[in-house]
């Protein structure tokens, strides 16, 4: 393992030649490497502090432990897979579901710690048997459906918790964020969620100055008079100090709700490792199992002290694509900066003061984007939803997960929502495939494509449609 002493300096250490790339085992000068590290921190910053806020966890601790998890990942992969591990948004719905059933922060982190441990074991299995084990157990129809139901399961959180706190601010933040995502270019488009939060923060402050307090729900069921932006906690917070640590607690009901996210994390890691390999021009398939296992270990370390789980971040992969600098030295610098941010309680107080209406506008887009990533998995893999073998388990699992359908097993135990939906998708697909006739297992479309005779065109009738 190298800890920064074996990176070779790329060129003159200043500017890469036109068309050249800085490989993972190379670096620019240390000041420039530190600057690139700071840029990676800014790129991951938006999602990495939004996620813990939505999960009800300490954002200072989340940022700090993202640095620790990144260091673990770099050590495990021997500095060959340049990636940053930030707080995973895949667990936001899980946290909401656990809290809705009476769980607290300890219950949330305990459930997620188990997920991290399972992810570690999955990584070892992939390392032992190869990536084919992933494709066999979780084909794209399954992973896409699970990611989709995890994202869309969050819709009631926005509708009932955040949006009602300040509907007009939520609407304006939603519009601003949507414009930022679509209209901005390059790096700025990648931090559009962060820019939306800054806009909403400033807008809430202005509205308080102009209109005074708002009468609406503020974290509770009853409407009360309150400031949109309450900065009283910021003034009281210290500049330097440790974040809020706490031990995890383990409850089977919460663990079963959280376990399905393992599928999403494996899919994320596989996609990110593949993307990094394509950008660097070096196949990293042999590192996939190690990367998944390292992600699991990082999440276990984080949740063991009360932090959120982590995953590889596409935002930072985007930064690499833009700069063509793949040096893992820059990620070590980013991890160091994240540790320093975690030691500033005042920063955490500023994050915790984000108004609920602002989160309402952000989550309308963010939760929908998470869900639609599942559809993107289907599109990329060419999944045919006209085949009932794909359509039936996915349709049933998504409705169960999104609608919050529950199945009572005993007086003290029931499955519902994300957990039950995932079980239906996975078991439903494999059971149906085991009993399905051979012709249903082919790649040919098996249901009507939906083209009407009016769309068939001159000289074609329904019988002329391609299969």
N, C-alpha and C positions, 0 to 999 in steps of 0.2 A: 504494500500500500504506500502511496506517496501522499504526503501532507503538504505539498507545495514546493518541495526542494528539488523535484525532478522535472518540473515543467521547463521546456526550452523556450527561449524568447523568440517570438515570431518576427522575422525580418529585423527592422531597426527598433522594434518594440513600440513604435508610435502608430503608424497607419498601415494596415494591410494593403498590399498591391491590388490594383483593380482586378476583380474576379477571384482573388485569393480568399481562402477561409482560414480562420485560426482554429486549429484542431483542438480536441479536448486536452491533449497532452502538451499544448503550447499556451503561451500567455503573452500579453502585451506588457508594457512597463507597469510596475506596481501601482503608481497613481492612476493610470488608465484602467487597470484591472479593478481597482477600488471603485472607480466611477461606473464601470459596467456592473459591478455588484450592487451599487446604489440604484442603478436603473432597474435591475431585477427586483429589488425590494419594492420600488414604486409600482412595478407591473403586477406584483402579487398582492399589493397592499389592499386594493379595493375588496376583492373577494375574501381575503384572509381576515379582514376585520368585520366585514358584513356577516360572514357565516357565524362566528361565535356570538355576535349580538343576537342574531335570529335564533340561535340555540340556547340563549340565556347563559352563556359562559363568559369568562373574563377575557376581553380582547387582548389585554397586555400579555396574559399567559399564552394565548393563542399565537401571537406573533413570536414570542420567545421560543415556544416549543416548535414552531415551524423551522426556526434556525437549527435547533437540536436535531429534528427529524432530517433536515437536509444534510447535516453533517454525517449522520448515521448512514443515509443513503449513499453519499459519496464514498464513504469508507467501504461499505459493503460491495459496491460496484467497482471498486478500485479506480475511482476517478475516470471511468470510461463511459459513463452515461450522464451527460450534463443535464440535470433536472433540478427544479426547486420543488420542495414539498410544502404546500400551504394547506390551510384549513379546508376540509372537504365540504362542499355544499350539498353533497349527496345525503348527508345525515340531518339536514335541517328538518325534513318531514318526520324523520324518526324521533328527533328531539321533541317536536311539537306533539306527536302522538303519545310519547311517554309522559310528558307533562300533563297532557289532557286527561290521562288516566290516573293522575295523582303523584307521578314521580317527580323527583327534584333533580338538581344538578348532579348529585352523586349517583343517582340511578341512571341518568343519561350517560355519564362517563363510564360507569361500570358496564353497561350494555355495549357501548362502543369499544371498550377495551377487549371484550370477548371477540368482537368483529375483527379487531386488529390481530388477535391471536390466530383466528381462523384464516385470515388473509396470509399470515406468515406461513401457516401449514400449506395453504394452497400454492404459495410460491415455491416451497420445497417440492411439492408434487410436480409442478411444472418443470422445475429444475431436473427432477428425476426422470419423468416420462416424456417431456417435451411439450410444445405448445398444442399438440394435437389433443391433449386431454381437455383443454379449454373448449375447443371446437366441438368435441364429442358431447361433453356434458352441457355446454351452454352455447348452442348455435345462435346465429344472429336474431332469429325470431324470438328467442327467449330473452337474450340480453336487451334487445330493443324494447320489448314489452315491459320488462322490469324497470328499466330506466324511465320509461314513459309513466308508469303508474307511480313511481317514487316522486317525480316532478309534479304531476297533476294532483296527487294526494294533498299537496300543499295549498291548493286553491282556497279551501275554507279558512286557512290561517289569515290570508290576506283579506278575505271578504269580511270576516267577523272580528279580527283583532286589530289590524293596522289601518285599513282604509277608513273605518268609521271615526278614527281619532281626528282626522282633518281631511275630509274628502276633496276639497278644492286644492290643497297643497299636493295631495296624492295624485290628482289628475294632472297638475302642471309638471310635477316631477316625472310622471310617466311619459308625458309628451316630450319633455326635454331629453330624457334618457333615450327615448326612441330615436329622436333626431340625432343625438350624439352617436349612437350605434351605427346609424345609416349614413350620415353625412360626413363624419370625421374620417380621416385617413390615417393609416399607419399606426404608430404607437398610441395616438390619442383615441382611436376607436377601440383599442384594447382595454382602455381604462374608462370606458364610457359609464360603467356602473359607478365607479368612484366619482366621476365628474357629476353624475346625477345626485349623489349624496351631498357633495359640496354645494351644488345649486340649491337643493332642498334645505340644507342647513341655513344658508344665507337667506333664502326666501322666508323661512319660518321666523328668523330674527327680524326681518323687515315687517312681516305681517303683525308680529307682536308689538312693534313700535307704532304701527299705523292704527291697528284695530284693537289692541289690547288682548286680554285673555279670550280664549275660545271655550265654548260650552259643549263638551263632547266626552265620550268615554276616554279615559286615560289609563289604559292597562286593566281596567275593570269593566263590569257590566253596566254600571250606572254612569250617566253623564254628569260631569262636574266642571266648574270653572278652573282652568289651568293654563299656564303658559305653554305655547307650542314648543319653545326651546328653553329648557331649564338648565342654566349653567352653574347652579349653586354648588354642585358636586365638584366642578372643575376648580373653583376657587379654593376648596378645602383640600384638594389632592396635592400630594408632595411631588416634587420634580423627580426625585430619585427614591426608589424603593422596590421591594419584591412584589410580584403579582400575587393574586389570591390563590393559594394552593388548597386543594381538598382531596380526600381519599375517595375512591369510587365505591359504590355499593352495587350488589348484584341481585337482580330479581329476574326469574325465568321469563315472566311475561314481557318485560322490557327487552331482554336478550332476543327473544323470538321476533319481536318487532324490528330489531336492528339488523339481524343476520342477513336478510335479503340484500342489503347494500353491498355485501361482499361481491356479488355479481357485477354491480356497477363499477366497483373499484378495480376488479380484474380487467374489465373491459377498458376502463380509463388507462390503466397502466400499459396494457397491451398496445393500445392505440398510440400512446405517447412514446413508448420505446420504439415502435415502428417508425413514427414520424422523425424522431431524432436520428435513427439509423439512416433514413433516406436523406436527411439534410447533411449528415456528416459523410455520406458515401461509404459507410462501413456497417455491414450487417450486425445488428445487436440481438439477434434472435436467441443466441446462447446466453444472453444476460437477462432475458425476460423473467425467468423464475427468480433470479437473484433480486431484480428490481421489485417484483411483487412482494417477496419476503421482506426486503428492506423497508418497504412502505408499511407493511404490517408491524414490524418492530418499532418504527418511528411512531406509529399510532398508539402502540402499547405504552411506550415511554411517556407520550403526551397525556394520554387519558389516565395513567397511573397517578399523576399529580394534579388532575382536575382540568386538564386542557382538552381541546377538541381533537378529533382524528385528522389525519393528513393524507394528501394524495398528490401525485405529480401534477404540475400546473401547466395548462396549455398557454396561459398568458406569457409565461417565461419562454416557452418554446417559440412563441411568436416573436419575442424580442430577439432570440437567436436567429430566426429566419430573416429578420430585418437587418441585423448587424453583421451576420455571417461570422460571428465570434462564438465558438462553441467551447471555449476554455472553461474547464471545471474550476480553475482558480477564481474566476469571477463568481462562481456559486459559493465558494468558501467565503469570499468577501461578503456576499449577500447574507449568508448565514450569520456572520459576525455582526452585521448591521442589525439584523432581526433580534439578536440577543440584546443589543443595546436598547432598542426600542422597547423591549419587554421590561426594562428596568425603569421606565418612566410612567408612574401611576397617573400623572396629569394627562398623558396621552390617552390612557384608558378611560379616564373620566370624560374627555371630549368625545370619544367614540360612543360611550354609554349614553350621552345626552342627545343622540340622534332622535329627532321627533318621530312619533309613531306614524304620522301622516306621510313623512318622507319615506319610511320603510314600506308603507302601503304602495306608493308609486313605483318604488324600485322592485318590489317583490312581484307585482303584476307581470312585469317583463321577465324577471329573473326566474321565477318558478316555471313560467311557461317555456322559457328557453331550455331549462333542465329537462322538462318533459319531452320537448320536441327533439332533443338529442337522441331519444329512443327511435323516433321516426327517421332520423339521419342514419342511424345504424342500419335500419332496414333498407334504406335507399342505397347506401354504400355497398351492402351485401347482395343487393338485387332480390330481396325477399318478395315472394309472390303471395299477396294476400288473397288471391283468387283460389288458392289451394286451401281447402278446408282443414288440412292438417296443420297449416300455419294459422289460419284465421280463427278457428274455434278456441284453442287454448289462450291465444293472445286476447281475443275479445272478452272472454269470460274473466280472465285475470285482471285486465285493466278496469273493467266495470267494478269488480270487487274492490280493487285497490283504491280507485278514485271515489267510489261511492261510500266507502267505509263499511262494507258488508261484513258481518261478524258471524262466527260459528261457535256456539257455546259447547265446549267439550264436557266440562264438569261445572259444579256450582262455583268453583274458584278459578276456573281457567277457560279462556276463550281465545280463539284466533280471529283476527280481523284486519281490515285495511291492507297495509303494505305486506305484512307477513302472509296472510291468507291468499292475497292476490298472487304473490310470488310462488307460493306452493302450487297453486292451481296452474300457473303458466308452465312451470318446470315439469311437474308430475304429469299434467295433462298432455303436454307435448310428447313426452317419452312413452307414456302408456298408450296414447292414441297411435303413435308410430309403431309400437309393438304389435298392435292388433289390426292396423290398417292394411288393406289389400295392396298388392305391389304397385298397381297403377297410380295410387295416391302418393307414392314416394318418388315419383319422377318429377322432373323440373317443369313439365308442361302445365300451363294454366288449366285448372279443372272447373272453374266457375265462369259464368258469363262475365265478360269484361265490362258490361254495362253500356256498350255501344248500341244505340237504337238504330232501327232501320232508316230513320231520317238522317243518320250520320254516316250511313254506309256508302253513300256516294252513288253516282250513276252506274247502272249495270251491276250493282251488288245488292244482295239481299242478306237476311240474317244468316243464311247457310254459307255465305261466302266469307264470313269473318275468319280471320286467322286465329288459330288456337293459341 
